[in-house]
Amino acid sequence: MTDDRDRAFFRAEIERLTQRLYGTALRLTRNASDAEDLVAETVAKAWAGLGQLEDRRAFEKWILRILANAFLSDRRRVREEPISGLADECCEEPFSLFERLHQPFLLWWSNPEQELLNKLLREDIEQALANLPDGFRIVVVLVEMHGYSYAEAAEILDVPVGTVRSRLNRARSLLQRSLWAQARAAGLVGTALQGEDARE
């Protein structure tokens, strides 16, 4: 049973975390309306389960876990394969922008990866993120965008730290592969490098 102190605490925490919850939901669902629905579902579940939260200092991680679970549960209802299975499968070989751009004949005075990313539109990067499998995307959002440690992300997702590390490595490879393809399509990659890529 909740009291006025519970309501005040919950209201303050939701106000503090609203932007983070919505930003996370938007990157996961890739749709503003769905993101709003996911946040609303998360807040409702968090309020209903507030009495189960023993350490209120952990509220942020706790509610993000609720959001992540709600998202994955919703996705499972519309897909036959479990999200966890999709997230752990990656049959493609690892891909590295560093290896593609750091060629012996390139005499660039600045960081090649940064030069390339600076030329890519924000929408292209967002699209590359959106194209990731759900299980990969949620790890990227938590670790790379929100700055959680591997251990914190593992706690939020209720998976081993090794799983977070593995999914993040695979996600980075897929992101770099996608950005490389977009850069080639936009003509941002030099002729010499395109020739190297074509010979593979």
N, C-alpha and C positions, 0 to 999 in steps of 0.2 A: 504494500500500500504506500502511495506517495504522499508527501506533505508539501507545504509551501516551500520549504528549503530545497526539496527535490526539484520542484518546478523551476525555482530560480536558478539552481545549478544547471539544469538541463537547458533552459532558455539561453543562459549565458554561453554555454559550450557550443550550442548550435549556431548562435550568432557569430561566435569566433571562427567556427569551422565551415560556415556555409559556402564560402568561395572555394575552399579546398575540396569539399564534398562535390560541389557542382562541377568543378574543373575535372576532377577525377572521373565522375560519371559521364561527362561529355566526351572525354577521350576514350572511354570504354565503349559507350553506346554509339558514338559518332552521330548522334541526333539530339537536338536540343530538347525536343518534347520527351523523348525517351529518358534523357538525362534528368529532367525535372521529375519524371515519374519514379526513377530509380532513387533519387534523393528523398522524395516524399515517402517511398516505401521504407527506405533506410531509417529515416527519422521516426516513423511510426513503430518500426520494430525495436529501435533503440529505446524509445519511451516505454514500450510495453515490457522490455527486459531490463530496465534500469536497476531494478532490485537485485539482479544477478551480478552486477558489476561490483566486485569487492573493493578494488582499488580505483577510486575515481580519478587518480592522477593518470591512469591509463585510458581515459575516456577516448582520446583521439584514435589510438590504435584499435580500440575495441569497436568504435563505430565504423572505422574503415574496414574492419573485418566483416562487419554486418553488410556494408555496401558491396564488398567483393563477393561475399557469399550470395547475396541477393542477385547480383549481376550474373554470376555463373549459373545459379539455379534457373534464372529466367532463360538463359541461353540453352541450357540442357533441355528445357521444355520444347524448344523449337528445332532442336537438332538431335539426330539419332546417336551421334558419338559423344561420349563424355568430353567435357572441355579439358580435363586433366590429361586425357589420352592424346588429344590433339596438340596440347602444349608441349608434350614430351617427345613428339615425333618430329623429326626434321631430317629428311633424307638427302638434302642438298649438301654439297661440300662447303666448309667454312669459306667465307668471303671477306677480304680485307681491303678497304680503300687504301690503307698504308702501302700494301704491297703493289697495288695498281699504280699509285701516284709517285711512289719513291723509286723511280727508275734511274739507273746510273747516268743516262744522258740528259736528265732533267736538271737544269741549273737554276732552280727557283730560290729566291732569297727569303721567302716566307714559307710558312707551314702549308704544304700542298692541300691537306684535308680542309683546313680553314678557308683557303682560297676558293675551293670548290663549293663548300657549304655556303659561303657568303654570296655566291652567285645563284644558288638555288632559292626559289621563292619559298616563303614560309608555308604556303599551301602545299608545295611539293613534299616538304618534310612532314607536315601533318598527314598527308595522304600516305606516305611511306609508313608512318606509325599506325594509321588506321588499317592498313593492309596486313598488319601482323596478326597471327592467330591470337585469340583472346587470352590464352594463358601466358603468352609472351608479352602481350601489350600491357597487361596489368602489372607485370614486374617492372617493365620500363617506366611506366607512370610513377610507381612507388619509389623506385631507386633513383632513376635518372632525373625525373622531373620534380619529385617532392623531397628528394634528398634523404630518404630513409636508408639506413644501413642494411646489409644483407640480413642480419639477425632480426632487425625490426620488421623488414618485409616478410621474412619467414614467419614471424609471430603473427602478423596481420593475416597472412594467407593460410596459416596453420599447416605449413609444409617444412621439411628440413632445409637448413641453410644451403646445403649442396644443391638442392632442387632450384632454389632461387638463383644461385650462381650459374648453374647449367642453363636455365631458361634465359637468363640475361645475356650470356655469351652467345647463345643461338639467336636471340632477338637482335643483338648488335650486328651479327653477320647478315641477317635478313634485311635489316635497315640499310646497311651499307650496300648490299646488292641492289636494293630498290633505288637508292639514291644514285648509284652508278648508272643504272639503266636510264633514270630520268635525266641525268647530266648528259649522257650520250644523245638522247632524243632531242635535248635542247641545244645541242651543238656546243656544250661547254667543255668537252674533252678534246684535247689536241689530236690532230690527225695521226701522229705517231702512236699514241696510246690506243686509238681506235683500231689501228692496224694490228697492234699486239693482241687486242681483244678478239679480233676477227679470226686470228690464226689459231685460237684455242679450240 
